[in-house]
């Protein structure tokens, strides 16, 4: 059965009110995590970057990924959570594993660890880390995964590897419990990269299939007219003018964009391709332009049979006394 996750909004201005920044951004992200759990979504995913540059001279900062995941783990009880993805070389490996262990203590069996090779040289420089050659960064992904499993032993959370290039696909084939492809692959491009992943998988691993996930832009309209209205609002809202010049018809071909029937049809199609999990970006990756999208996504998940058994938490449950 396919499951549904949310790319949690947590960057400056990536909320329905674009003025939400700084400490308000972190608290708002935490509130949306709790709302997603209460709605019954299966999982939350947090991006691991210091910032995103959405346009020249327009840098949007983010809370620390693993600190935010710790806060989410402490204030939720049922929803899974994970990083999408943590650049393995961005921190000293021992520090990263120490952070992961802390979150795992709070989350229990609900944690997934997403790892990648990283791509933003400026971000590495700001963190005081060397942006090494691709081969070295790929090797760091493998070393970090090994260290996580050594330190956490049989309770180690699943390790997901995210990416689409041949090098990272080879790493995923060798060491990953799960593989993520984002954003907005077509079925054809997904199938092409899956073939590379399968070809690189050692024969000893063939008996342990790798879980598969895709990251998809998601906008749901209650009907055709409503979808048009949300498109108009999204174009005005999206940072950096990234939808300028794109037609409505071209936009709606992406990811999971459409009416409830269309979204259900596309989820069914992805499930038929062997996708286990879909990470939904509500309007844009790690953004949210419209609060109602969480409720519409939860309704789509219920229709697909892809929800948790989450319900609103009682005070006793929230503070661990239930």
Number of C-alpha atoms within 10 A of each C-alpha: 11 21 22 26 27 29 27 26 30 31 26 23 22 27 23 16 12 15 12 18 20 16 12 13 23 20 17 16 24 22 13 20 28 19 16 24 25 19 23 24 29 26 27 28 26 26 24 21 21 17 17 15 12 14 12 7 7 11 14 19 18 24 23 16 20 20 14 19 28 19 17 24 25 16 19 24 21 20 25 22 27 27 23 27 23 26 23 23 25 24 15 12 18 13 10 19 19 14 15 22 18 15 24 22 13 19 25 15 15 18 25 24 23 27 28 26 26 23 12 14 13 11 18 20 12 11 12 11 15 14 18 12 8 14 11 12 22 21 16 20 25 21 15 19 23 13 16 22 16 11 14 14 10 8 11 20 22 20 23 27 30 27 21 22 11 13 16 24 26 20 22 28 24 18 20 22 20 22 26 26 22 18 19 19 18 15 12 9 13 18 14 12 18 18 12 16 23 17 13 17 19 12 10 8 12 11 7 8 13 21 16 20 24 22 23 26 23 23 30 28 22 13 12 12 11 14 19 16 11 19 22 12 13 19 18 13 22 22 19 12 12 13 16 10 8 10 10 14 9 8 14 19 12 17 24 26 22 25 21 21 15 14 22 16 15 16 23 15 13 19 16 11 13 14 21 18 25 28 27 28 25 26 24 21 22 22 23 28 24 17 12 12 18 21 16 18 26 24 18 21 24 17 13 18 13 21 23 20 13 17 12 13 16 10 10 9 13 14 13 11 7 8
